[in-house]
């Protein structure tokens, strides 16, 4: 049985590349921020969390277009901000520590 694949336009390919780069920057940036926090060095600040949140903002509708419905989409969009230790999640931990 042959599978017929649709062609990808240049705009869709560019979007796929940008979303992939956004997720990779988020993962690497969060790892770097945790390492910087552990060794008392300066990290990337809140940038990885913001990039991850923007990437999730564009990923959720793309998944919905493919028929994958995520429950509570705003939770998935705001989750990178809470995961990054130098973003909102870090501020909550800092306030809790005092």
C-alpha positions in Angstrom: 0.0 0.0 0.0 1.5 3.3 -1.1 1.4 6.3 1.2 0.8 9.7 -0.6 2.6 12.5 1.1 1.7 16.2 0.6 4.3 18.7 -0.5 5.7 21.1 2.0 5.7 24.8 1.1 8.7 27.0 1.8 6.8 28.9 4.5 5.8 25.7 6.3 9.5 24.5 6.1 10.7 27.8 7.6 8.1 27.5 10.3 9.2 24.0 11.1 12.8 25.1 11.3 12.0 28.0 13.6 9.8 26.0 15.9 12.5 23.3 16.1 15.2 25.9 16.9 13.0 27.5 19.5 12.5 24.2 21.3 16.2 23.3 21.1 17.1 26.8 22.5 14.6 26.3 25.3 16.0 22.9 26.3 19.6 24.0 26.1 19.0 27.3 27.8 17.2 25.8 30.7 20.0 23.3 31.1 22.5 26.1 31.1 20.4 28.2 33.6 20.3 25.2 36.0 24.0 24.7 35.6 24.6 28.5 36.2 22.4 28.4 39.2 24.2 25.4 40.7 27.7 27.0 40.2 26.6 30.5 41.2 27.4 31.9 37.7 25.4 34.2 35.4 23.0 32.3 33.1 20.9 33.5 30.1 18.3 35.1 32.4 14.6 34.6 31.5 15.3 34.4 27.7 15.0 30.5 27.4 11.7 30.6 29.2 10.3 33.3 27.1 11.5 31.6 23.9 10.0 28.3 25.0 6.7 30.1 25.8 6.5 31.8 22.4 7.5 28.4 20.7 4.7 26.7 22.6 2.3 29.4 21.6 3.0 28.6 17.9 3.2 24.8 18.5 -0.2 24.4 20.1 -2.3 25.6 17.1 0.0 23.6 14.7 -0.8 20.5 16.7 -4.5 21.3 16.6 -4.3 21.6 12.9 -3.0 18.0 12.7 -5.9 16.8 14.9 -4.0 16.6 18.2 -5.9 18.5 20.8 -4.0 19.4 24.0 -6.1 20.0 27.2 -5.5 23.4 28.8 -3.5 25.0 26.0 -2.5 28.0 28.2 -0.9 25.6 30.7 1.4 24.3 28.0 2.1 27.9 26.8 3.0 29.1 30.4 4.8 26.0 31.5 8.2 27.0 30.0 8.1 30.2 32.1 7.6 28.1 35.2 10.3 25.5 34.3 13.1 28.0 33.7 14.9 28.7 37.1 15.8 32.2 36.2 12.3 33.1 35.0 9.0 33.0 36.9 9.8 29.7 38.5 13.0 31.1 39.9 11.2 34.1 41.3 8.7 31.9 43.1 11.6 29.8 44.6 13.4 32.9 45.7 10.3 34.3 47.4 9.7 31.0 49.1 13.2 30.8 50.4 13.0 34.1 52.3 
